[in-house]
């Protein structure tokens, strides 16, 4: 049995192609441009910098609470099926024992409503990495940090 199960989950982008993110340090929201996979214009990175507080964090640290809840809820049916299949595999071939799965078994993980992404915030382009535009709250445009290198700039 594999230890890892991958479940694709789609998150909405705003009309300009930006994805909402939340800084794990200051917990404020902003948006970064969602490049297509394999896009030559996307900067390779091992970490990103918060455009609002300038603190770095790992690539997988920027989920909003709503995105995490949506991802978990979207996985409910798959998790139920994996558990059912695993139970059947555990007892398969045992002599003198018959496993009868409960067809109504469920962890009752509630399927969330689809997320929507409003067209809010102001687009800014860092002079050092103009191929990595951001959207920040309007009141934050005076002091912004580049997502890729952390250099401070203003819009």
C-alpha positions, 0 to 999 in steps of 0.5 A: 500500500502506498503511504501517500495519496494525491487528490487534485483540488482546484482553487479559483483565480481572480479574473487576472489569474491571481491566487489568494495566499496568506502569510504564515507570519503576519497572517495577512492576505495578498495574491500572487500570479498563478503561472501555468505549470512549466511556464518559462517566466515563472521564477524557480524558488525554494521559498517565498517572501511575504509582500506585506511583512517581508518574512520568508517561508517555504513553498507550501506555507501560504494556504488561507484557512478557507483553502485548507478547509476546502482541500480537506473537505474535497478529499472526504469521498476519497478518504472514505474509499481508501479506508474501505479498500484498506480494511478489505485488504487487511482481511483478504485471504484470512482463513476462517474469517469473512469481512463484510464491509459496511456499505454506508460507512463514511467519516462524514467529512462535509463537502464544502461549497466551492470557493470564489475569488473576488477581484479585489486588491491592487496589482503591483510589479516588483522592479527586480522580478517583474514577471512575478506580479502581486496583488496587495491591499490598497493601503499596503502599496507604499511598502511592499516586498518582492515575492521572489527575493524579498527586496522592498519597493513601493508602487 
